[in-house]
Amino acid sequence: MENPVAAHTRVQSLAHDLIESGNTSFQVATQPQRVVFWMSDTVGACELVSANWTDRTGQAVPDALGHGWMQCVDVQDRVELQRALDAATKSATGLHARYRLLRSDGRSRWVLHHAAARFLPLGAFCGLVGTLHEEADGHAGELALERAAQQVYGFMDTLPMAAVAMGFDGRIVHGNRFAAALIGREDTQFAGLHWVDDVVSVASRECVSGLIGGGVAPAALPPELEYQIETAAGPRLLRWHLTLIRNFAGVPVSIAMMGTDITRWRAAGNQSRLTSQMFDASSEGMVITDRNNCIVTVNHAFTTLTGYTREEALGSNPRVLQSGRHDKAFYQAMWSSILEHGYWRGDIWDRRKDGTFYPKFLAISAIRDDQEEIVNFSAVFYDVTERKALEDKLDHLAHYDALTGLPNRMLLQDRLEQAIALAERNRQEFALLFVDLDGFKQVNDQCGHIVGDQVLQTVAQRMLALVRGVDTAARLGGDEFVIILTDIHHEVDVARVAAKLVEVLSQTYTVDGQEVALSASVGVSTYPSDQRVASELLRTADEAMYTAKREGKRQVRFYASIRPRL
């Protein structure tokens, strides 16, 4: 995940050619109060989010970047939203989603998320841009809806490019100062002009009029449209980013158009020079090889990210970057996709010139000539170390208990299914130990939860010291723990471990000078003699543990000794 400064710089670099200014930035800090501005890259990772995101969700903006913002989406809606996001980025189309967003007070609110595809001047898809607002705002009445529209218009005023809102009658509803200056009008003379008849060049009027045929909202809106307008400096060709402005009820009220002057690019007529400039200016590493996969050119970011100079890279094979962490089958699948489908993209581990390893996102495409023969391969990549670190952190939070650091119920279920599969395949046995602390409630009541938490942490440490690396110790919740002992050969070995566990967990705990006395009761179920299903193994081990408690606590009971006889 990029930090906010890096993300800002990266988007500025991409936007530089779009807005013809080397030091302009998106003014996300002044977004409408109730409308969140959001921007993602080509894989759906958040690049920018407006400052009011923190007010709405409680999550800091830096933590929202990458895939961090998904943590504020209700867990029941994440899978469906991710599917929609993946589809939008894969097809380079817009996104219209409705889901629940967790607010800073812990409650969830339904939001409407509208985003359009954005493209570089040469037509390459570079991500999504859009807004989020609460669905409940649609019940605020006409005054609130009007205020919402004014907030969106206020946002348009902060953009460092021409921005115009056109009603479905073709007239200008709102325009920012850049647009007014471009066509040589004062701000006060701008609103009310008929955009098509008074501003759009004659040759382009038909395509623009097609957006509002019949004076109603269009059923579909192209994300990008190039057309010419009459300006104070004469006719200019602009590439317009189009999106519908909707009220809080989700009803379209006008069309927002944000324009980039591309006249000089078209007039220059030197596509290769422009491509070369963009190639070298990109913050992503780029490399082009011939059909034999020998490097013919790299950009500046390639040398920065890999440590190899341009001279060192030319003529070599990109395999010099391989980390050795992927097997032969991985690369065979990669090249099979490139040759069959024309591209491959995904995360991969590579090695820099200094020998250090790093994860990167890599996209490889095959370039074909007019006869559909492959003549080159192109690759784009960037470092995802921070994103991977965030993903690892999120994975740990999802699968490990926050207090003890032990696997939680979710990871235990996965480990238990793996143990069953392994035992079935190798014809082995394993044991499941269900552990419950005797008297822990009294510790919490008498000494407080802080002391209780420290006792649970010590319990986890003592359990880990007893089990092998191939075994699993997990916390189900409260004072309940589970241990999976894999590949056992004799029941007496399990009994010995269980007895030792009771002994160790029943020793005195010292917390902040206080001595706390506890004991433990253990129930044991074995696979496959007792049960063959994960949930039933847990149930029977739990039942054996409660038998141990009823029979005096600080005991070990095997389910085999208490199960009903047929």
BALUM-348141 format. One record per residue (C-alpha): residue number from 1; residue in one letter; x, y, z. Coordinates in steps of 0.1 Angstrom, whole numbers, plus 5000, padded with zeros to 4 digits. Example, Ala and Ser with C-alpha at 12.3 -4.5 7.8 and 13.67 -1.06 7.14 Angstrom:
residues 2
nr|rest|x|y|z
1|a|5123|4955|5078
2|s|5137|4989|5071
end
This chain:
residues 566
nr|rest|x|y|z
1|m|5000|5000|5000
2|e|5013|5034|4991
3|n|5015|5061|5017
4|p|4993|5092|5010
5|v|5022|5113|4998
6|a|5034|5085|4974
7|a|4999|5079|4962
8|h|4994|5116|4956
9|t|5026|5119|4937
10|r|5018|5088|4916
11|v|4984|5101|4905
12|q|4999|5135|4898
13|s|5024|5119|4875
14|l|4997|5101|4856
15|a|4976|5133|4855
16|h|5005|5155|4844
17|d|4999|5150|4807
18|l|4962|5152|4812
19|i|4961|5187|4827
20|e|4993|5202|4812
21|s|5006|5212|4846
22|g|5036|5198|4864
23|n|5026|5209|4899
24|t|4988|5206|4901
25|s|4972|5182|4925
26|f|4937|5168|4932
27|q|4922|5189|4960
28|v|4907|5160|4979
29|a|4907|5178|5012
30|t|4878|5201|5002
31|q|4853|5175|4991
32|p|4816|5180|4997
33|q|4809|5171|5034
34|r|4785|5143|5027
35|v|4800|5131|4994
36|v|4832|5110|4995
37|f|4855|5112|4965
38|w|4873|5079|4957
39|m|4898|5068|4931
40|s|4913|5034|4924
41|d|4940|5019|4901
42|t|4937|4993|4874
43|v|4934|4964|4899
44|g|4908|4981|4922
45|a|4933|4993|4948
46|c|4924|5027|4963
47|e|4948|5054|4952
48|l|4930|5084|4967
49|v|4901|5090|4990
50|s|4889|5124|5003
51|a|4896|5135|5038
52|n|4859|5132|5049
53|w|4863|5094|5046
54|t|4878|5095|5081
55|d|4847|5115|5094
56|r|4824|5089|5079
57|t|4842|5057|5089
58|g|4867|5065|5116
59|q|4895|5050|5094
60|a|4925|5072|5087
61|v|4931|5080|5051
62|p|4965|5063|5049
63|d|4949|5031|5062
64|a|4922|5032|5035
65|l|4946|5031|5006
66|g|4953|4999|4987
67|h|4926|4974|4998
68|g|4925|4988|5034
69|w|4892|5006|5027
70|m|4874|4973|5024
71|q|4878|4969|5062
72|c|4851|4995|5065
73|v|4827|4976|5043
74|d|4803|4953|5062
75|v|4817|4918|5061
76|q|4785|4904|5046
77|d|4789|4927|5016
78|r|4827|4924|5009
79|v|4826|4894|4986
80|e|4799|4908|4964
81|l|4815|4942|4963
82|q|4849|4927|4954
83|r|4833|4908|4925
84|a|4817|4940|4912
85|l|4850|4959|4915
86|d|4869|4931|4898
87|a|4844|4931|4869
88|a|4846|4969|4866
89|t|4884|4969|4864
90|k|4887|4939|4842
91|s|4862|4953|4817
92|a|4873|4989|4821
93|t|4837|5000|4827
94|g|4818|5019|4854
95|l|4807|5006|4889
96|h|4773|5011|4905
97|a|4771|4994|4939
98|r|4750|4994|4970
99|y|4765|4981|5002
100|r|4768|4988|5039
101|l|4796|5009|5052
102|l|4807|5008|5088
103|r|4807|5042|5105
104|s|4830|5054|5132
105|d|4803|5046|5159
106|g|4803|5010|5148
107|r|4769|5011|5131
108|s|4765|5003|5094
109|r|4748|5026|5068
110|w|4738|5017|5033
111|v|4758|5037|5007
112|l|4755|5042|4970
113|h|4789|5039|4952
114|h|4790|5053|4916
115|a|4823|5052|4897
116|a|4834|5056|4861
117|a|4864|5043|4842
118|r|4892|5068|4836
119|f|4917|5066|4808
120|l|4950|5082|4798
121|p|4951|5105|4768
122|l|4963|5076|4746
123|g|4933|5055|4756
124|a|4949|5032|4782
125|f|4926|5023|4811
126|c|4941|5037|4844
127|g|4914|5029|4870
128|l|4881|5041|4884
129|v|4870|5075|4898
130|g|4837|5081|4916
131|t|4817|5091|4947
132|l|4801|5075|4977
133|h|4771|5088|4997
134|e|4747|5074|5022
135|e|4714|5061|5008
136|a|4696|5075|5038
137|d|4704|5110|5025
138|g|4678|5104|4998
139|h|4651|5109|5025
140|a|4663|5144|5035
141|g|4639|5163|5013
142|e|4643|5186|4983
143|l|4663|5211|5003
144|a|4689|5184|5012
145|l|4690|5172|4975
146|e|4696|5208|4963
147|r|4723|5211|4989
148|a|4738|5178|4978
149|a|4740|5191|4942
150|q|4757|5223|4953
151|q|4782|5202|4972
152|v|4791|5183|4940
153|y|4793|5216|4921
154|g|4816|5229|4949
155|f|4838|5198|4943
156|m|4840|5206|4906
157|d|4852|5241|4914
158|t|4883|5226|4931
159|l|4894|5206|4900
160|p|4924|5219|4882
161|m|4908|5213|4848
162|a|4877|5224|4829
163|a|4846|5210|4846
164|v|4810|5216|4834
165|a|4777|5202|4845
166|m|4752|5200|4816
167|g|4714|5196|4822
168|f|4695|5172|4800
169|d|4681|5202|4781
170|g|4717|5209|4769
171|r|4722|5240|4790
172|i|4751|5246|4815
173|v|4739|5241|4851
174|h|4773|5248|4866
175|g|4809|5254|4853
176|n|4841|5261|4871
177|r|4865|5290|4865
178|f|4888|5269|4843
179|a|4859|5262|4819
180|a|4847|5298|4820
181|a|4883|5311|4813
182|l|4887|5285|4785
183|i|4858|5298|4765
184|g|4864|5334|4774
185|r|4834|5341|4796
186|e|4830|5355|4831
187|d|4817|5331|4857
188|t|4785|5351|4859
189|q|4780|5347|4821
190|f|4786|5310|4821
191|a|4756|5293|4837
192|g|4726|5292|4814
193|l|4745|5290|4781
194|h|4734|5263|4758
195|w|4765|5241|4758
196|v|4758|5224|4725
197|d|4747|5254|4705
198|d|4769|5281|4721
199|v|4802|5263|4729
200|v|4805|5230|4710
201|s|4820|5233|4675
202|v|4796|5226|4647
203|a|4815|5194|4636
204|s|4811|5180|4671
205|r|4775|5190|4680
206|e|4759|5158|4667
207|c|4779|5135|4690
208|v|4773|5157|4721
209|s|4736|5161|4713
210|g|4733|5124|4713
211|l|4741|5123|4750
212|i|4708|5141|4758
213|g|4685|5129|4730
214|g|4649|5136|4740
215|g|4659|5158|4769
216|v|4662|5129|4794
217|a|4690|5111|4812
218|p|4708|5087|4788
219|a|4704|5050|4794
220|a|4742|5046|4790
221|l|4770|5071|4792
222|p|4804|5067|4776
223|p|4831|5072|4802
224|e|4852|5092|4777
225|l|4844|5114|4747
226|e|4865|5136|4725
227|y|4850|5166|4709
228|q|4859|5201|4699
229|i|4847|5234|4715
230|e|4851|5270|4706
231|t|4874|5289|4730
232|a|4889|5323|4734
233|a|4920|5309|4717
234|g|4901|5293|4689
235|p|4889|5257|4683
236|r|4903|5233|4708
237|l|4900|5195|4710
238|l|4893|5181|4745
239|r|4890|5147|4759
240|w|4861|5147|4783
241|h|4856|5124|4813
242|l|4818|5119|4816
243|t|4798|5109|4846
244|l|4762|5113|4858
245|i|4755|5136|4887
246|r|4729|5119|4909
247|n|4709|5131|4938
248|f|4709|5112|4971
249|a|4680|5092|4958
250|g|4702|5079|4930
251|v|4683|5098|4903
252|p|4704|5114|4875
253|v|4701|5152|4875
254|s|4728|5163|4851
255|i|4760|5152|4833
256|a|4794|5162|4847
257|m|4821|5167|4821
258|m|4858|5171|4830
259|g|4879|5181|4800
260|t|4916|5178|4791
261|d|4930|5198|4762
262|i|4946|5173|4738
263|t|4949|5197|4708
264|r|4987|5199|4709
265|w|4990|5161|4710
266|r|4968|5157|4680
267|a|4986|5186|4662
268|a|5020|5173|4669
269|g|5012|5141|4650
270|n|5042|5123|4666
271|q|5026|5094|4685
272|s|5059|5076|4690
273|r|5075|5107|4707
274|l|5046|5111|4730
275|t|5046|5074|4738
276|s|5083|5076|4746
277|q|5078|5105|4769
278|m|5051|5087|4788
279|f|5072|5056|4789
280|d|5101|5073|4806
281|a|5079|5095|4828
282|s|5059|5066|4843
283|s|5064|5057|4879
284|e|5059|5020|4871
285|g|5088|5000|4858
286|m|5085|4992|4821
287|v|5104|4968|4799
288|i|5100|4957|4763
289|t|5116|4926|4748
290|d|5119|4911|4713
291|r|5101|4879|4703
292|n|5130|4859|4718
293|n|5125|4877|4752
294|c|5157|4897|4750
295|i|5153|4932|4765
296|v|5153|4960|4739
297|t|5144|4989|4761
298|v|5136|4998|4797
299|n|5124|5030|4813
300|h|5139|5050|4842
301|a|5116|5034|4868
302|f|5129|5000|4858
303|t|5165|5010|4868
304|t|5152|5025|4901
305|l|5132|4994|4911
306|t|5157|4967|4900
307|g|5191|4984|4905
308|y|5202|4975|4869
309|t|5212|5003|4846
310|r|5197|5006|4811
311|e|5230|4994|4796
312|e|5232|4964|4819
313|a|5196|4954|4811
314|l|5197|4958|4773
315|g|5202|4924|4755
316|s|5197|4904|4787
317|n|5167|4881|4795
318|p|5143|4892|4822
319|r|5149|4859|4840
320|v|5179|4876|4856
321|l|5153|4892|4879
322|q|5138|4858|4891
323|s|5139|4853|4928
324|g|5139|4815|4928
325|r|5107|4815|4949
326|h|5085|4803|4921
327|d|5087|4768|4906
328|k|5089|4758|4870
329|a|5051|4751|4869
330|f|5044|4788|4878
331|y|5064|4801|4849
332|q|5049|4775|4825
333|a|5014|4787|4835
334|m|5024|4823|4830
335|w|5037|4818|4795
336|s|5008|4796|4786
337|s|4985|4825|4795
338|i|5006|4851|4775
339|l|5007|4829|4744
340|e|4971|4818|4745
341|h|4953|4850|4758
342|g|4979|4876|4750
343|y|4985|4887|4786
344|w|4993|4877|4822
345|r|4991|4897|4853
346|g|4996|4890|4890
347|d|5018|4893|4920
348|i|5053|4878|4918
349|w|5085|4878|4938
350|d|5116|4891|4921
351|r|5152|4900|4930
352|r|5171|4932|4927
353|k|5206|4936|4915
354|d|5218|4938|4951
355|g|5202|4904|4958
356|t|5173|4916|4979
357|f|5139|4901|4972
358|y|5107|4921|4969
359|p|5071|4914|4958
360|k|5057|4932|4928
361|f|5026|4934|4906
362|l|5035|4924|4871
363|a|5015|4927|4839
364|i|5029|4911|4807
365|s|5014|4916|4772
366|a|5022|4901|4738
367|i|5025|4926|4710
368|r|5015|4913|4675
369|d|5020|4927|4640
370|d|4994|4930|4612
371|q|4998|4892|4605
372|e|4991|4884|4642
373|e|5027|4873|4647
374|i|5043|4881|4681
375|v|5070|4907|4676
376|n|5075|4919|4712
377|f|5065|4915|4748
378|s|5059|4944|4771
379|a|5058|4943|4809
380|v|5048|4969|4835
381|f|5055|4963|4872
382|y|5056|4981|4905
383|d|5067|4973|4941
384|v|5038|4961|4963
385|t|5059|4955|4995
386|e|5037|4978|5016
387|r|5005|4963|5001
388|k|5017|4928|5009
389|a|5026|4939|5045
390|l|4990|4952|5049
391|e|4975|4920|5034
392|d|4996|4900|5059
393|k|4985|4922|5087
394|l|4948|4918|5077
395|d|4952|4881|5073
396|h|4967|4878|5107
397|l|4938|4899|5122
398|a|4913|4876|5105
399|h|4929|4843|5115
400|y|4946|4849|5149
401|d|4933|4858|5183
402|a|4941|4894|5191
403|l|4948|4888|5228
404|t|4969|4856|5228
405|g|4982|4855|5192
406|l|4970|4819|5188
407|p|4949|4807|5158
408|n|4913|4817|5162
409|r|4882|4796|5155
410|m|4883|4803|5118
411|l|4919|4792|5114
412|l|4913|4762|5137
413|q|4886|4750|5115
414|d|4909|4752|5085
415|r|4937|4734|5104
416|l|4913|4707|5115
417|e|4901|4700|5080
418|q|4938|4698|5069
419|a|4946|4674|5097
420|i|4916|4652|5086
421|a|4928|4652|5050
422|l|4964|4644|5059
423|a|4954|4616|5083
424|e|4930|4601|5057
425|r|4957|4602|5030
426|n|4985|4588|5052
427|r|4962|4565|5072
428|q|4972|4582|5105
429|e|4955|4591|5137
430|f|4954|4624|5155
431|a|4938|4637|5187
432|l|4918|4668|5195
433|l|4922|4682|5231
434|f|4895|4706|5243
435|v|4908|4727|5272
436|d|4888|4748|5297
437|l|4901|4767|5326
438|d|4886|4760|5360
439|g|4877|4790|5381
440|f|4886|4817|5354
441|k|4853|4835|5359
442|q|4862|4842|5395
443|v|4895|4856|5385
444|n|4878|4881|5362
445|d|4852|4890|5388
446|q|4877|4894|5417
447|c|4909|4906|5400
448|g|4895|4924|5369
449|h|4896|4918|5332
450|i|4931|4932|5328
451|v|4945|4905|5351
452|g|4923|4879|5334
453|d|4937|4889|5300
454|q|4973|4885|5313
455|v|4964|4851|5327
456|l|4951|4840|5293
457|q|4982|4852|5276
458|t|5003|4831|5300
459|v|4981|4801|5294
460|a|4988|4805|5256
461|q|5025|4807|5262
462|r|5025|4775|5284
463|m|5005|4756|5258
464|l|5029|4766|5230
465|a|5058|4754|5251
466|l|5042|4719|5253
467|v|5032|4712|5217
468|r|5053|4704|5187
469|g|5057|4727|5157
470|v|5035|4704|5136
471|d|5007|4707|5162
472|t|4982|4735|5166
473|a|4971|4753|5197
474|a|4941|4777|5192
475|r|4918|4798|5213
476|l|4881|4793|5207
477|g|4871|4823|5229
478|g|4868|4831|5265
479|d|4888|4805|5285
480|e|4883|4777|5260
481|f|4913|4764|5240
482|v|4919|4735|5216
483|i|4950|4716|5207
484|i|4954|4693|5176
485|l|4980|4666|5182
486|t|4989|4652|5147
487|d|5003|4618|5138
488|i|4998|4600|5171
489|h|5007|4563|5175
490|h|4996|4554|5210
491|e|4967|4567|5232
492|v|4992|4567|5261
493|d|5012|4594|5244
494|v|4981|4616|5242
495|a|4972|4609|5278
496|r|5008|4619|5288
497|v|5005|4652|5269
498|a|4970|4659|5283
499|a|4981|4652|5319
500|k|5012|4674|5315
501|l|4989|4701|5301
502|v|4967|4699|5332
503|e|4997|4701|5355
504|v|5013|4731|5337
505|l|4981|4751|5334
506|s|4972|4744|5371
507|q|5004|4760|5384
508|t|5001|4794|5401
509|y|5000|4825|5379
510|t|5017|4857|5391
511|v|5003|4889|5376
512|d|5015|4923|5389
513|g|5025|4908|5422
514|q|4991|4889|5426
515|e|4991|4852|5427
516|v|4962|4836|5409
517|a|4952|4799|5413
518|l|4936|4781|5384
519|s|4933|4746|5371
520|a|4923|4730|5338
521|s|4900|4703|5326
522|v|4907|4685|5293
523|g|4885|4664|5270
524|v|4900|4643|5242
525|s|4885|4630|5210
526|t|4905|4610|5184
527|y|4903|4606|5147
528|p|4891|4583|5132
529|s|4881|4561|5161
530|d|4857|4587|5177
531|q|4846|4609|5148
532|r|4856|4616|5112
533|v|4840|4651|5108
534|a|4856|4683|5121
535|s|4824|4696|5138
536|e|4818|4662|5155
537|l|4854|4660|5167
538|l|4850|4694|5184
539|r|4816|4684|5199
540|t|4828|4651|5213
541|a|4860|4666|5227
542|d|4838|4693|5243
543|e|4815|4667|5258
544|a|4845|4648|5273
545|m|4858|4681|5288
546|y|4825|4688|5305
547|t|4826|4652|5319
548|a|4860|4660|5334
549|k|4845|4691|5350
550|r|4816|4672|5365
551|e|4839|4646|5379
552|g|4859|4671|5400
553|k|4878|4693|5375
554|r|4915|4692|5369
555|q|4909|4660|5351
556|v|4914|4644|5316
557|r|4887|4624|5300
558|f|4887|4606|5267
559|y|4855|4606|5247
560|a|4860|4569|5241
561|s|4855|4562|5278
562|i|4822|4581|5281
563|r|4806|4576|5247
564|p|4773|4557|5247
565|r|4776|4520|5239
566|l|4753|4507|5211
end
